[in-house]
Amino acid sequence: MKLKKVLGLAGLALVSTFVLAACGSKSDSAASDNNTLKVGIMTLDDATEPLWDKVTELAKEEGVTLELVEFTDYTQPNAALQNGEIDVNAFQHKYFLSNWNDENKGTVVEAADTLLSPIRLFSGTEGNGDAKYTDVKDIPDGAKISVPNDASNESRALYLLQSAGLLKLDVSGNELATIKNISSNPKNLDVTEISAEQTASTLTSVDAAVINNSYAQSANVNYDTTLFKEAVDDNSDQWVNIIAAQKDWETSAKSDAIKTLIKVYQTDEVAKVIQDASNGVDIPAWDGAKLQD
């Protein structure tokens, strides 16, 4: 009987040890999960792979593991975030997110600014490929300027022309602009709407054209012919790319990890990678971001 009691106590102690070990293991696992973030991005390319390599490296140094989840369709990352399949995403500008939320009754929110991929006003070209103008001030009265004709890109182009001092609009930088919103056009510019993918091909027949980077690069447009490009300001704010998260992310179990991601992203090291990897096409856009000369 006495022996049974001793064995019983020993057995109880052994069970308790297993319970404590199991609890400790569960606690450690939860902590590990909270320090792991699934980050939704578009398929990595030559510009984004070095960027995310650096961000992942810096996050790891801070104890946060990033698991990159690549998407091939722009409609997918916000749906995955809304559904909790990923913790954050980083692929879109503010306008895209606002529009997605409106169309899908979404509640995804901006967590931090990342970069701006500025659109540019390129000079028209002569038959030999030389730029017609070297300064935006050289654009003559009555000049013909082609801009994309889809709603968001046309608006962006018109705000660019306003920032360049070529015209004025009667709407703010948070509203979409159309040609009807041109309130002042002192040079009587002929602003011509063209499908975005055709703007690069108009360079030989116009004085200047506003071209998205994707189309400028695919058409091998010479970036040295840039007359003006977007800066990070009120006119371009809605086109700044962001890290997006669920609406309650700041009170979630992963809030510290997300804050760490934001902290390491918004560093001088990452700013340099953004500019170097994109050959100067993209620029860091958070407050205090360091731009290369």
N, C-alpha and C positions, 0 to 999 in steps of 0.2 A: 504494500500500500504506500509505504513511504517512498519506495522507488518510483512508483507510478506518479506520485506528486512531483518528484524531482524531474522526471521525464516530461511531465505536463508543463512545468514551468520552463524547462529548457525549450520544449516545443513552442510554447507561447512566445518566448524570447526570440526564437528563430523566425516565427511568423511575423512578429513585430518588425524584425530586421528587414524581412522581405517587403513589408508594407511601406516602411520608411524609405527603403531603396526605390520602390516603385513610385512613391510620391515624389521623391527627389528627381527621378528620371523624368516624370511627367512635367514637373516644374521647369527642369532644364530644357525640355523639348519646347515648352510654351515660350520660354525666353528666346530660344533660338528662332522659332517661327516669327516672333515679333521683330527680330532683327534681320529678317529676310524679306525683300521686296520683289514682287513680280512687276516688272516695268514693261508696259506695252510700247513698242516702237514699230516703225515701218521697216521693211527689209533693209539690213545694213548695206551701205555702199562705201565708196572710197572716202567720202567726207564724214559719214556718221560712225564708221567703225572705229577710227582713232579716237573720236570724241567719247564714245561709250566705253572704250578700253580705259581711257584716263579716268572717267567718272567712276567706273567700277573699281579701279585700283584705289582711288582716294577714299571711296566708301568703305572698302575692305579695311583700310588702315584705321577707320573709325569704328570698326566692329559691325558694319552692315554689309550683308551679302545681297548683291543685285542679280536677279535672274531675268535676263532679257527675253521678252516674248515678242517674236517678230510677226508682223501682219503684212499681208499683201494688198488689202483692200481698205481704203480710208474709212469705210463705214463700220469696220469691225472694232477698233480699239476703244471707242467710247461705249459701245454696247457691252464689251467685255468688262470694262471698268464699272459701269452701272450695275452689272450683274454680280460683281465681286469676284470675277475670274482672275483679275489682276488688281494690284494695289494702286498703281498710278499709271499714267501714260504720258508720253512726250513726243508728239508728232504734229501738232496742229497750232494754228494761231487763234487768237481770241475770238475773232469773228466766226471762224469755223465752229468753235465750241458753242457759241451763243446760238448759231443757226441750228446746230444739231440738237441742242436742248429744246429749242422751240418746236422742231419738227417731230421729236421723239418723246416729248414730255419728260425730258431728262433732267437730272439734278446734279450732274457733274460740275465741279467748280474749278476755278483757277487756283493753283497753289503757289506758283512762282513763275516769273518771267525767265526765259532762257535765251533765245536768239532771234534775230531778225534777218530774213533773207531779202535784202532790199531789191525792189524793182528799180529799173534804171531808165533814164531817157537817153537813148543813143542817137548820135548824129546820123543824118542821112549820109549816103556815100556816093561818091562820083563813080564813073564807069570803071576806073582803075582800082576802086576799093578804098580810096582815101576819104577821110571824113570831110564833109562839107564845112563843118564848123568845129571849133575847138573849145568854145565857151558858150554856155547857155545864153549869155548876153548877146551873142552874135546872131541868134535866130531872128530873121527879119520880119517886118510887118507882113501879114498875110501868109505866113509860113503854114505849110500843111504838116500836121502831126497826127500820126495814126496811134490809136489806143485800142486795147481789147474791148470787145463789145458785150461780154457777159457781165452781169450786174456787179459782182464783187470786184473783178479785176478792172472794169471801167472806172468804178468808184475810186479804187486805189490809184489808178493812173491820174485821175483828175486831181486828187489830193497831192500827188507828186508834182504836177504842173503848178499847183498853188504854192507848194513849198519852194519851187524853183523861181517864184515871182512872176510867172507868165500869165496867170489869171487869178481870179478870186471866186470863191463859192459862197452860196448863202446858207450852207449847212455846216454842222460841226464835224470834227473828226470821228465821232462815234456813230454817224449816220451815213448811209449809202448815198453817194452823189451820182447824178446823171448830168448829161450835157445841159439839160434844162436848168440845172442849179448853178451854171456859170453866171455870176452877177457882174463881173467885170472882165473884159477881154481887150485890154488897151492895144495889143498888137493885131487885133482882128485875126487871130489864129483860126485856121480851118482844122478843127479837131474832128478827125474822121474815124468812125468806129469800124474795126476790122476784127474778125475772129482771132482769138489770142494766138493760135498756132500759125496764123498768117502774118502777124506783125513783123517778124524778122524779114520776111520776103519783100516787104514794102520799102526797105531802107534805100533802095536805088531810085525810088519814085517819090519820096517825101523828104521834107527837111529834117524831120526827127521822128522817132517812134518810141513808145513806151513798151518794153518787152519783158515778160516774165523770165526769170533766170533759166527755168527748165527749157524754154524755147530758144532763148539766146544761146545757151550752151549747145543744144542739139544742132543749131544752125551755124555754129562756129562764129558767132558774132564777136568781133574784136572788142574786148572790154576797154581798150584804150580809147575807144570812140565815145565813151560815156560822157555825157554833158552834165548830168545831175543824177544823184541816187538818193533814195530814202535815207533819212536819218532817224534816230530814235527820238521821236517827239510826239506831240499831241496828234498830228496828222497821221502818223503811222502806228499809233498805239494798238489799234484793233488788229493789226497784222503781225504783232509780236507773238512769237511762239512761246508756249508755256508747258510747264508740268501741270497736269490735271489730276484731280483726286476726287474721291467721293465727298459729298457735302459735309459729312461729319468727321472728316479725317483728323481734325485737330484734337478730337476727344476720343479717337480710336486707340486700340492697343498698339497700332503701328505708327502713331503720331511722331514718336521720337526718331524712328527710322526714316520717316519721310522728311522730317526736318533736317536730318543728317544728309540725306540725298540733296536737298536744296542747298545746304551749306557747302558741300563739296563741289556741286555743280557751279555755283556762283563764286568761283575762285579765279585768280589771274592765270593759273595753270590751264584751266579749262578754256578760258577766254582765248588764250594763245592757240590752243589746239583747234578751236572753232575756226579761227581765221586762217591758220596754216593749212588745215586739212581741206578747206573749201577754196583754197587759193584766193582768199580775200573776198569771196562772194558773200559769205555769211558774216555777221558781226554779233558779238555778245550784246544783250539788250537789257540786262538787269541794272538797277540803280548802282552806280559806282563801278560799272564794268570798265575794265581797262582795254582801250583800243590800241592796236599797233599803228604806228605811223605809216 
